[in-house]
Amino acid sequence: MGNREVGPDEAPSYEMLHRAHYARVLQLCRLLLVDRQEAEDVTQEVFLRLFREYEAQSRPIAWGPWLTRVTVNACRDRRRSGWWRWWRDRDEAFQEAGYPSRDPTPEEWVSGREQRERIWHSFRGLSSRQREVFVLRYAEEWSTEEIAKALGLTAGSVKRHLFRAVRHVRKAVGDR
């Protein structure tokens, strides 16, 4: 199986969709659920749903936005489950993926780690709705209107949740 581009009249294969969206969906689950294992489990559920939907589709579909909506809903369902309530209070530090960058000095590494821990702790303190809006806006780079439509909110409600989330995170980081 090669890495060829999909033509304008050609639908991408399931494998291409999986390869293109897996890391993004996993990151989204990780941000919304906090727990790494839960995020991996929900990511697998999302891609099972993708496979079923892919097999059933007879018309073209925008898979990226579809996957994001399914991911947010799957994370929401997981948070509502009884099993989730048992695990949600675990304090697990967020582990960043190895993104390419220059090597930090030991002082930068410690300072950066402390800053990331403050941000992560603050992020975990957001309500689930604020977390969803924040992630869709800043991690997925969706517009206010796209978020409102996906979450079934008004644009004003999205802006209000986003304002409160940003204010909460800035306060924890010390940025007034």
Secondary structure, DSSP 8 states (H G I E B T S, - for coil): -------TTS---HHHHHHHHHHHHHHHHHHHH--HHHHHHHHHHHHHHHHHHHHH--S---HHHHHHHHHHHHHHHHHHSHHHHHHTT----------------HHHHHHHHHHHHHHHHHHHTS-HHHHHHHHHHHTS---HHHHHHHHT--HHHHHHHHHHHHHHHHHHHT--
